[in-house]
Amino acid sequence: MAHKSTETKRLLSYDIANWACALNYEHLSPEAIQAAKLFWFDSIGCALGGSQQEDDKILLEHHRAMGGGNGKATAFVSGFKTNPVDAAFMNGHMIRAMDYNDIYWKADPCHPSDLIAAPLALWRSPCWRRLAAASRPPRRPPTSAST
């Protein structure tokens, strides 16, 4: 019996990841930049508050007891090092513990803060460095008034 080869199918998530990693700040509209900043700061604030909740402290203690602490991914606020999956879970828990979807409730039931935990866990990856660089405003030369 002849063995049939299967064609590899490229997933949409692959295309989206490539697009995100190739994105430059200059590609973004001022409206997109402002919206991203709003969601980013909302998520960070929620994570800071969520990190102080009792259930988050229990979750961190559990992961420490499971032998983590030497991974390449970072749990937000505590700086705890673990694997990317656990860091994404912990980050998402901190964010969602305090997020009441107060800035994004009309357009979609899926708040953008639901999506930010995974990139936070990959803070040190090459793709994240490109994403962080793209999120910084471009440097502007000093004007004559500022010299």
Phi, psi and omega in degrees: 000132180282141179271122180277135175275145179259138179282135179283129181258125178278131183274154177301323180300328177296314179296319179295317179297317177298318179298314182296320181288336179268355184292137175244154179306322183295342180281347187267141175283158177303325179293319179294320179297315180296317179295318179298318178297318180299312180293321180297309182293325176297315181294318180297315178299318178296320179295320178298315177292318180296329181293343181265358181281149183300320181293329176290322177296322177295317180297316178296316178299319179298313181293325175296318180293334179283358175096013176286190177112355179231020180278182181261354179254153187244130170280132185297151177075304183284333185077008180299131180264132180204193178281160184301323182294312180293322178296318178297319178297313181295317178298315179298322178297315180299315182294310186288339180299330184242001185270122180254016178054038185282347181251000187206074184239347183275320191281328192195141178286350180261103180290141179304335179293343174294338188257347188278341185297320180296313177298326177299325180290336182260026185313325185265000184284157178302320180296319179296322179298320177293320179296316179296320179295323180289337182275350177280143177292150179295147177287136180248139177295150179296144177274165181297333180289335184266357180263000000 
